[in-house]
C-alpha cells in the first residue's frame, strides 16, 4: 500500500557548500540520499517536498554543519494479507519469484493451485494448467502476501495464488 509520510533526516554539510544556495543543495542531497531506499518497514519511493529546513548547527570539533530536514514522501509499505499485482522474474520447479515494485516475492509450489503444474520441458520453464493459465517470465500475476521479512536495506515476501481471484491477469 502507498502512503504519504512526514519524515525527517539530519544532513551534514561541508563548509564549501555554504552560501546563498544552501537550501537547494540540501534538497538535492536529500533526494539523492533517500529516494529508492528501504528502511526495513517501507520503501521510500519519492520525496514530494521539503517543508522545514532547520538552521545549520556547527558540529563541535569539526567544520561541518548539521541541518534537520523535514519532508513528505510517498512510501510503499506492504502488509501481511495484502493482495498485490506483480511481474514474474524467474520460474523454478520449487516455485517462482515475482517483483512488486522493489519488493521481491516468492510463491512456493505448495501455494500454487494443484491443477497448475511445472513444465520443465517448455522453453522457457513455466507453470501451466495446459489451458489458458501460463506462468513464465514476464507474466503479470495477482498474489496475496502471506509473510514479509526485512533485511538490512531490503524486504522479501512469501505469497500465494491458491485462493479465488488470484493468479494470472
N, C-alpha and C positions, 0 to 999 in steps of 0.2 A: 504494500500500500504506500502511496505517496503522501507526504506531509510537508507543511511549511513550518520549519523550526526556527526559533530565535536562538542563536548560538553566540559564543564569544571566543576569541583567540588572542593570545598575547604574542605580538610580533616584535622581535628585536631588530633594531635598525642601526647600521654603521653611520658615523657622523658624515661620511662623504655624501650621504643621501639627504642630509638636512637641507632645507631650502623652501622656496615657495610651492613646490610640487610634492611635498612630503605625503600629503593625504592621497594623492593619485598613486604614488609609489606603494603606499601601504595597501591600497585596494588591489592593485595588480599583484602584489606579493601574496595577499590573502587568496586570490583566485588561483594562483599557481600552487599554493600550499595545500588547499583543502578540496578543491573540486576533483571529483573522481576518487576520493579516498574512502576507506571503510573504518569506522570507529569500533567495530565489534558488535554493535547493535543495529547500525544502519549505514547506508552508503550516502555520501553527500553527492548529489547529482549536479546541482547548480547553485551558485550563490546569486541570489536575487538582487540584494543591495546591502550597503553598509549604512547603518543609521546612527552610529555613535562611535567616534574615534577619540579616545582619551588623549589628554596632553601627554607628551613624552616624559618618562621618568628615567633619569640617568642612573645606570646600574653602578653602584659604588665599586671602585677597583677596576673599572674598565671604561671605555669611551662610548659604549653602545647605549642606546636608549630603548626602553620598553614602551610599547603602545598597546592598549587593550582595545580591540576592535570588536564591536557588536554588529552582527549581521544576520540577515534572514536567508535561509537556504531551503531548497527543495530536496527532501531526503527520501530514499526508498528504504522502507523498513518492512521486511517480510515477517509474517506471523504464522505460527503453527495452526493448521486447519484452513489456511487461506487458499483459494483457488486462483491460479495464475496461468497465463499463456507463455509458452516457451518455444524455443527452437532447438531441435536435436543436434548435438555436436558430434557424438560418436555412439556407435552401437557395438555391443559385445554380447556374447552368449549369456553373460550374467545379468544383463540389463542394458540400459542406455543412459547417457549423460545428456543433459539439456541445459540451456542458458536462459535465465530470466533476467535480461539486462546483465548486470555484473554478477548476479548470484548463480552459482553452479549447483545443479540439482541432479541427483542420481535416482533412477527408478529401477528397482530390482525386478528380476523376472518373476518373483513371488508377488509383486504388486502390480502386475500386468494381467488382464483378464486371461483365463485359461484357454480361450479359443484363439488367442493371438500367440503364435509360436515363432521361435527364432529360426531363420533360414540362413544358414552359414554358406550355402552354395550359391546364393544370389550375389550379384555384383551391383552395388555394394551390399555387405551383410545387412539384414533387415529383420524386423519382426513383422509378420503378416498373418492375416486370417484367411488368405487365399481368396479374398473377395475385394472389398473396397478399402480396407484399412491396411496401410503400409507405413511402418515407422522406420525411416532411414535418415541419414544425414540431411539436414535442411528441412525436415518435416516440422510443420507448426503443430503444436500439441497443447492440450489443456491438462494441467497437473494440479493435484491437491497436495500441499506441503504437509508432511507428517512430522517432520522434525528439522530443527535448524541448529547448526553448530558454528561457533565462532572461533576463528583462529586469529593470530596477530595480523591485522590488516586485510582479512578476508573472511568470507562466510560461505558455508556449504549447507545443503539441504538434502533431505530424502523425501521423495514424492511418490504418489500413487496415481494410477489411471484405472483403478479397479472398481470405481463407482459409476453411477449413472451420470451422463453428460460429460464425462472426461474422456480424453483420448485425442485422436487426430481431429483437426479442424477442417 
